Protein backbone atom coordinates (compact mmCIF):
# COMPACT_ATOMS: atom_id res chain seq x y z
CA UNK A 1 0.00 0.00 0.00
CA UNK A 2 2.77 2.55 0.58
CA UNK A 3 3.40 2.62 -3.17
CA UNK A 4 -0.15 3.76 -3.89
CA UNK A 5 0.06 6.61 -1.39
CA UNK A 6 3.44 7.76 -2.77
CA UNK A 7 2.01 7.79 -6.29
CA UNK A 8 -1.01 9.83 -5.20
CA UNK A 9 1.20 12.24 -3.26
CA UNK A 10 3.59 12.66 -6.21
CA UNK A 11 0.67 13.28 -8.60
CA UNK A 12 -0.79 15.89 -6.25
CA UNK A 13 2.56 17.69 -5.93
CA UNK A 14 3.04 17.73 -9.71
CA UNK A 15 -0.48 19.11 -10.17
CA UNK A 16 0.09 21.88 -7.59
CA UNK A 17 3.45 22.87 -9.08
CA UNK A 18 1.89 22.98 -12.54
CA UNK A 19 -0.99 25.16 -11.32
CA UNK A 20 1.39 27.49 -9.48
CA UNK A 21 3.48 27.91 -12.62
CA UNK A 22 0.42 29.15 -14.51
CA UNK A 23 -0.63 31.77 -11.94
CA UNK A 24 2.16 34.34 -12.48
CA UNK A 25 1.64 34.23 -16.26
CA UNK A 26 -2.09 34.92 -15.90
CA UNK A 27 -1.43 37.75 -13.45
CA UNK A 28 1.21 39.33 -15.70
CA UNK A 29 -1.13 39.30 -18.69
CA UNK A 30 -3.90 40.99 -16.71
CA UNK A 31 -1.65 43.87 -15.62
CA UNK A 32 -1.06 45.75 -18.86
CA UNK A 33 -2.31 49.14 -17.64
CA UNK A 34 -0.36 52.08 -19.05
CA UNK A 35 -0.32 55.74 -18.11
CA UNK A 36 -0.61 57.89 -21.24
CA UNK A 37 0.29 61.50 -21.98
CA UNK A 38 -2.63 63.90 -22.21
CA UNK A 39 -1.05 67.36 -21.97
CA UNK A 40 -2.34 68.33 -25.42
CA UNK A 41 -5.91 67.56 -24.24
CA UNK A 42 -5.78 70.34 -21.64
CA UNK A 43 -6.53 74.05 -21.81
CA UNK A 44 -6.20 77.17 -19.62
CA UNK A 45 -9.08 79.04 -17.97
CA UNK A 46 -7.82 82.22 -19.61
CA UNK A 47 -5.30 82.80 -22.41
CA UNK A 48 -1.73 82.42 -21.20
CA UNK A 49 -2.76 80.76 -17.95
CA UNK A 50 -1.85 77.28 -16.75
CA UNK A 51 -3.54 74.36 -18.49
CA UNK A 52 -5.64 73.25 -15.53
CA UNK A 53 -8.73 71.94 -17.36
CA UNK A 54 -9.33 69.02 -19.71
CA UNK A 55 -8.14 65.39 -19.61
CA UNK A 56 -5.88 64.22 -16.76
CA UNK A 57 -4.64 60.78 -15.60
CA UNK A 58 -5.30 59.06 -18.91
CA UNK A 59 -4.81 55.29 -18.59
CA UNK A 60 -5.43 52.30 -20.83
CA UNK A 61 -5.60 48.59 -20.05
CA UNK A 62 -5.10 46.04 -22.84
CA UNK A 63 -4.76 48.74 -25.49
CA UNK A 64 -2.46 51.42 -26.83
CA UNK A 65 -1.94 54.98 -25.70
CA UNK A 66 -2.80 56.12 -29.25
CA UNK A 67 -6.24 54.54 -28.90
CA UNK A 68 -6.75 56.00 -25.41
CA UNK A 69 -5.72 59.47 -26.61
CA UNK A 70 -7.99 59.32 -29.68
CA UNK A 71 -11.02 58.14 -27.68
CA UNK A 72 -10.46 60.66 -24.85
CA UNK A 73 -10.19 63.46 -27.42
CA UNK A 74 -13.42 62.33 -29.11
CA UNK A 75 -15.17 62.14 -25.73
CA UNK A 76 -13.94 65.63 -24.85
CA UNK A 77 -15.03 67.09 -28.21
CA UNK A 78 -18.47 65.52 -27.96
CA UNK A 79 -18.95 66.71 -24.36
CA UNK A 80 -17.77 70.27 -25.09
CA UNK A 81 -19.90 70.39 -28.26
CA UNK A 82 -22.97 69.53 -26.22
CA UNK A 83 -22.11 72.25 -23.69
CA UNK A 84 -21.80 74.81 -26.51
CA UNK A 85 -25.27 73.72 -27.72
CA UNK A 86 -26.65 74.31 -24.21
CA UNK A 87 -26.77 70.70 -22.97
CA UNK A 88 -24.77 69.29 -20.10
CA UNK A 89 -24.76 65.64 -21.16
CA UNK A 90 -21.91 63.22 -20.64
CA UNK A 91 -21.26 61.02 -23.68
CA UNK A 92 -22.15 57.38 -23.02
CA UNK A 93 -20.62 55.84 -26.17
CA UNK A 94 -17.63 57.07 -28.15
CA UNK A 95 -15.88 55.12 -30.92
CA UNK A 96 -17.36 51.83 -29.73
CA UNK A 97 -16.43 52.38 -26.08
CA UNK A 98 -19.22 52.45 -23.50
CA UNK A 99 -18.52 55.02 -20.79
CA UNK A 100 -19.52 55.03 -17.16
CA UNK A 101 -19.09 57.99 -14.81
CA UNK A 102 -17.39 57.01 -11.56
CA UNK A 103 -17.68 58.90 -8.26
CA UNK A 104 -15.61 62.13 -8.39
CA UNK A 105 -12.36 62.46 -6.45
CA UNK A 106 -12.09 66.25 -6.81
CA UNK A 107 -14.31 69.28 -7.36
CA UNK A 108 -15.30 70.05 -10.96
CA UNK A 109 -14.08 66.61 -12.09
CA UNK A 110 -15.78 63.85 -14.01
CA UNK A 111 -14.10 60.45 -13.64
CA UNK A 112 -14.80 58.41 -16.75
CA UNK A 113 -14.20 54.76 -17.60
CA UNK A 114 -14.84 53.42 -21.10
CA UNK A 115 -14.80 49.77 -22.11
CA UNK A 116 -14.78 47.94 -25.41
CA UNK A 117 -14.15 44.20 -25.28
CA UNK A 118 -11.01 43.74 -23.12
CA UNK A 119 -9.79 47.34 -23.52
CA UNK A 120 -10.49 49.83 -20.74
CA UNK A 121 -9.76 53.57 -20.89
CA UNK A 122 -10.03 55.82 -17.85
CA UNK A 123 -9.42 59.51 -17.27
CA UNK A 124 -10.41 62.50 -15.17
CA UNK A 125 -12.01 65.40 -17.00
CA UNK A 126 -11.84 68.77 -15.20
CA UNK A 127 -14.22 71.52 -16.25
CA UNK A 128 -14.06 75.22 -15.38
CA UNK A 129 -17.00 76.54 -13.41
CA UNK A 130 -17.07 79.94 -15.06
ChimeraX commands (.cxc) that place a marker at each C-alpha (Angstrom):
marker #1 position 0.00,0.00,0.00 radius 0.5
marker #1 position 2.77,2.55,0.58 radius 0.5
marker #1 position 3.40,2.62,-3.17 radius 0.5
marker #1 position -0.15,3.76,-3.89 radius 0.5
marker #1 position 0.06,6.61,-1.39 radius 0.5
marker #1 position 3.44,7.76,-2.77 radius 0.5
marker #1 position 2.01,7.79,-6.29 radius 0.5
marker #1 position -1.01,9.83,-5.20 radius 0.5
marker #1 position 1.20,12.24,-3.26 radius 0.5
marker #1 position 3.59,12.66,-6.21 radius 0.5
marker #1 position 0.67,13.28,-8.60 radius 0.5
marker #1 position -0.79,15.89,-6.25 radius 0.5
marker #1 position 2.56,17.69,-5.93 radius 0.5
marker #1 position 3.04,17.73,-9.71 radius 0.5
marker #1 position -0.48,19.11,-10.17 radius 0.5
marker #1 position 0.09,21.88,-7.59 radius 0.5
marker #1 position 3.45,22.87,-9.08 radius 0.5
marker #1 position 1.89,22.98,-12.54 radius 0.5
marker #1 position -0.99,25.16,-11.32 radius 0.5
marker #1 position 1.39,27.49,-9.48 radius 0.5
marker #1 position 3.48,27.91,-12.62 radius 0.5
marker #1 position 0.42,29.15,-14.51 radius 0.5
marker #1 position -0.63,31.77,-11.94 radius 0.5
marker #1 position 2.16,34.34,-12.48 radius 0.5
marker #1 position 1.64,34.23,-16.26 radius 0.5
marker #1 position -2.09,34.92,-15.90 radius 0.5
marker #1 position -1.43,37.75,-13.45 radius 0.5
marker #1 position 1.21,39.33,-15.70 radius 0.5
marker #1 position -1.13,39.30,-18.69 radius 0.5
marker #1 position -3.90,40.99,-16.71 radius 0.5
marker #1 position -1.65,43.87,-15.62 radius 0.5
marker #1 position -1.06,45.75,-18.86 radius 0.5
marker #1 position -2.31,49.14,-17.64 radius 0.5
marker #1 position -0.36,52.08,-19.05 radius 0.5
marker #1 position -0.32,55.74,-18.11 radius 0.5
marker #1 position -0.61,57.89,-21.24 radius 0.5
marker #1 position 0.29,61.50,-21.98 radius 0.5
marker #1 position -2.63,63.90,-22.21 radius 0.5
marker #1 position -1.05,67.36,-21.97 radius 0.5
marker #1 position -2.34,68.33,-25.42 radius 0.5
marker #1 position -5.91,67.56,-24.24 radius 0.5
marker #1 position -5.78,70.34,-21.64 radius 0.5
marker #1 position -6.53,74.05,-21.81 radius 0.5
marker #1 position -6.20,77.17,-19.62 radius 0.5
marker #1 position -9.08,79.04,-17.97 radius 0.5
marker #1 position -7.82,82.22,-19.61 radius 0.5
marker #1 position -5.30,82.80,-22.41 radius 0.5
marker #1 position -1.73,82.42,-21.20 radius 0.5
marker #1 position -2.76,80.76,-17.95 radius 0.5
marker #1 position -1.85,77.28,-16.75 radius 0.5
marker #1 position -3.54,74.36,-18.49 radius 0.5
marker #1 position -5.64,73.25,-15.53 radius 0.5
marker #1 position -8.73,71.94,-17.36 radius 0.5
marker #1 position -9.33,69.02,-19.71 radius 0.5
marker #1 position -8.14,65.39,-19.61 radius 0.5
marker #1 position -5.88,64.22,-16.76 radius 0.5
marker #1 position -4.64,60.78,-15.60 radius 0.5
marker #1 position -5.30,59.06,-18.91 radius 0.5
marker #1 position -4.81,55.29,-18.59 radius 0.5
marker #1 position -5.43,52.30,-20.83 radius 0.5
marker #1 position -5.60,48.59,-20.05 radius 0.5
marker #1 position -5.10,46.04,-22.84 radius 0.5
marker #1 position -4.76,48.74,-25.49 radius 0.5
marker #1 position -2.46,51.42,-26.83 radius 0.5
marker #1 position -1.94,54.98,-25.70 radius 0.5
marker #1 position -2.80,56.12,-29.25 radius 0.5
marker #1 position -6.24,54.54,-28.90 radius 0.5
marker #1 position -6.75,56.00,-25.41 radius 0.5
marker #1 position -5.72,59.47,-26.61 radius 0.5
marker #1 position -7.99,59.32,-29.68 radius 0.5
marker #1 position -11.02,58.14,-27.68 radius 0.5
marker #1 position -10.46,60.66,-24.85 radius 0.5
marker #1 position -10.19,63.46,-27.42 radius 0.5
marker #1 position -13.42,62.33,-29.11 radius 0.5
marker #1 position -15.17,62.14,-25.73 radius 0.5
marker #1 position -13.94,65.63,-24.85 radius 0.5
marker #1 position -15.03,67.09,-28.21 radius 0.5
marker #1 position -18.47,65.52,-27.96 radius 0.5
marker #1 position -18.95,66.71,-24.36 radius 0.5
marker #1 position -17.77,70.27,-25.09 radius 0.5
marker #1 position -19.90,70.39,-28.26 radius 0.5
marker #1 position -22.97,69.53,-26.22 radius 0.5
marker #1 position -22.11,72.25,-23.69 radius 0.5
marker #1 position -21.80,74.81,-26.51 radius 0.5
marker #1 position -25.27,73.72,-27.72 radius 0.5
marker #1 position -26.65,74.31,-24.21 radius 0.5
marker #1 position -26.77,70.70,-22.97 radius 0.5
marker #1 position -24.77,69.29,-20.10 radius 0.5
marker #1 position -24.76,65.64,-21.16 radius 0.5
marker #1 position -21.91,63.22,-20.64 radius 0.5
marker #1 position -21.26,61.02,-23.68 radius 0.5
marker #1 position -22.15,57.38,-23.02 radius 0.5
marker #1 position -20.62,55.84,-26.17 radius 0.5
marker #1 position -17.63,57.07,-28.15 radius 0.5
marker #1 position -15.88,55.12,-30.92 radius 0.5
marker #1 position -17.36,51.83,-29.73 radius 0.5
marker #1 position -16.43,52.38,-26.08 radius 0.5
marker #1 position -19.22,52.45,-23.50 radius 0.5
marker #1 position -18.52,55.02,-20.79 radius 0.5
marker #1 position -19.52,55.03,-17.16 radius 0.5
marker #1 position -19.09,57.99,-14.81 radius 0.5
marker #1 position -17.39,57.01,-11.56 radius 0.5
marker #1 position -17.68,58.90,-8.26 radius 0.5
marker #1 position -15.61,62.13,-8.39 radius 0.5
marker #1 position -12.36,62.46,-6.45 radius 0.5
marker #1 position -12.09,66.25,-6.81 radius 0.5
marker #1 position -14.31,69.28,-7.36 radius 0.5
marker #1 position -15.30,70.05,-10.96 radius 0.5
marker #1 position -14.08,66.61,-12.09 radius 0.5
marker #1 position -15.78,63.85,-14.01 radius 0.5
marker #1 position -14.10,60.45,-13.64 radius 0.5
marker #1 position -14.80,58.41,-16.75 radius 0.5
marker #1 position -14.20,54.76,-17.60 radius 0.5
marker #1 position -14.84,53.42,-21.10 radius 0.5
marker #1 position -14.80,49.77,-22.11 radius 0.5
marker #1 position -14.78,47.94,-25.41 radius 0.5
marker #1 position -14.15,44.20,-25.28 radius 0.5
marker #1 position -11.01,43.74,-23.12 radius 0.5
marker #1 position -9.79,47.34,-23.52 radius 0.5
marker #1 position -10.49,49.83,-20.74 radius 0.5
marker #1 position -9.76,53.57,-20.89 radius 0.5
marker #1 position -10.03,55.82,-17.85 radius 0.5
marker #1 position -9.42,59.51,-17.27 radius 0.5
marker #1 position -10.41,62.50,-15.17 radius 0.5
marker #1 position -12.01,65.40,-17.00 radius 0.5
marker #1 position -11.84,68.77,-15.20 radius 0.5
marker #1 position -14.22,71.52,-16.25 radius 0.5
marker #1 position -14.06,75.22,-15.38 radius 0.5
marker #1 position -17.00,76.54,-13.41 radius 0.5
marker #1 position -17.07,79.94,-15.06 radius 0.5
marker link #1:1,2 radius 0.2
marker link #1:2,3 radius 0.2
marker link #1:3,4 radius 0.2
marker link #1:4,5 radius 0.2
marker link #1:5,6 radius 0.2
marker link #1:6,7 radius 0.2
marker link #1:7,8 radius 0.2
marker link #1:8,9 radius 0.2
marker link #1:9,10 radius 0.2
marker link #1:10,11 radius 0.2
marker link #1:11,12 radius 0.2
marker link #1:12,13 radius 0.2
marker link #1:13,14 radius 0.2
marker link #1:14,15 radius 0.2
marker link #1:15,16 radius 0.2
marker link #1:16,17 radius 0.2
marker link #1:17,18 radius 0.2
marker link #1:18,19 radius 0.2
marker link #1:19,20 radius 0.2
marker link #1:20,21 radius 0.2
marker link #1:21,22 radius 0.2
marker link #1:22,23 radius 0.2
marker link #1:23,24 radius 0.2
marker link #1:24,25 radius 0.2
marker link #1:25,26 radius 0.2
marker link #1:26,27 radius 0.2
marker link #1:27,28 radius 0.2
marker link #1:28,29 radius 0.2
marker link #1:29,30 radius 0.2
marker link #1:30,31 radius 0.2
marker link #1:31,32 radius 0.2
marker link #1:32,33 radius 0.2
marker link #1:33,34 radius 0.2
marker link #1:34,35 radius 0.2
marker link #1:35,36 radius 0.2
marker link #1:36,37 radius 0.2
marker link #1:37,38 radius 0.2
marker link #1:38,39 radius 0.2
marker link #1:39,40 radius 0.2
marker link #1:40,41 radius 0.2
marker link #1:41,42 radius 0.2
marker link #1:42,43 radius 0.2
marker link #1:43,44 radius 0.2
marker link #1:44,45 radius 0.2
marker link #1:45,46 radius 0.2
marker link #1:46,47 radius 0.2
marker link #1:47,48 radius 0.2
marker link #1:48,49 radius 0.2
marker link #1:49,50 radius 0.2
marker link #1:50,51 radius 0.2
marker link #1:51,52 radius 0.2
marker link #1:52,53 radius 0.2
marker link #1:53,54 radius 0.2
marker link #1:54,55 radius 0.2
marker link #1:55,56 radius 0.2
marker link #1:56,57 radius 0.2
marker link #1:57,58 radius 0.2
marker link #1:58,59 radius 0.2
marker link #1:59,60 radius 0.2
marker link #1:60,61 radius 0.2
marker link #1:61,62 radius 0.2
marker link #1:62,63 radius 0.2
marker link #1:63,64 radius 0.2
marker link #1:64,65 radius 0.2
marker link #1:65,66 radius 0.2
marker link #1:66,67 radius 0.2
marker link #1:67,68 radius 0.2
marker link #1:68,69 radius 0.2
marker link #1:69,70 radius 0.2
marker link #1:70,71 radius 0.2
marker link #1:71,72 radius 0.2
marker link #1:72,73 radius 0.2
marker link #1:73,74 radius 0.2
marker link #1:74,75 radius 0.2
marker link #1:75,76 radius 0.2
marker link #1:76,77 radius 0.2
marker link #1:77,78 radius 0.2
marker link #1:78,79 radius 0.2
marker link #1:79,80 radius 0.2
marker link #1:80,81 radius 0.2
marker link #1:81,82 radius 0.2
marker link #1:82,83 radius 0.2
marker link #1:83,84 radius 0.2
marker link #1:84,85 radius 0.2
marker link #1:85,86 radius 0.2
marker link #1:86,87 radius 0.2
marker link #1:87,88 radius 0.2
marker link #1:88,89 radius 0.2
marker link #1:89,90 radius 0.2
marker link #1:90,91 radius 0.2
marker link #1:91,92 radius 0.2
marker link #1:92,93 radius 0.2
marker link #1:93,94 radius 0.2
marker link #1:94,95 radius 0.2
marker link #1:95,96 radius 0.2
marker link #1:96,97 radius 0.2
marker link #1:97,98 radius 0.2
marker link #1:98,99 radius 0.2
marker link #1:99,100 radius 0.2
marker link #1:100,101 radius 0.2
marker link #1:101,102 radius 0.2
marker link #1:102,103 radius 0.2
marker link #1:103,104 radius 0.2
marker link #1:104,105 radius 0.2
marker link #1:105,106 radius 0.2
marker link #1:106,107 radius 0.2
marker link #1:107,108 radius 0.2
marker link #1:108,109 radius 0.2
marker link #1:109,110 radius 0.2
marker link #1:110,111 radius 0.2
marker link #1:111,112 radius 0.2
marker link #1:112,113 radius 0.2
marker link #1:113,114 radius 0.2
marker link #1:114,115 radius 0.2
marker link #1:115,116 radius 0.2
marker link #1:116,117 radius 0.2
marker link #1:117,118 radius 0.2
marker link #1:118,119 radius 0.2
marker link #1:119,120 radius 0.2
marker link #1:120,121 radius 0.2
marker link #1:121,122 radius 0.2
marker link #1:122,123 radius 0.2
marker link #1:123,124 radius 0.2
marker link #1:124,125 radius 0.2
marker link #1:125,126 radius 0.2
marker link #1:126,127 radius 0.2
marker link #1:127,128 radius 0.2
marker link #1:128,129 radius 0.2
marker link #1:129,130 radius 0.2
view
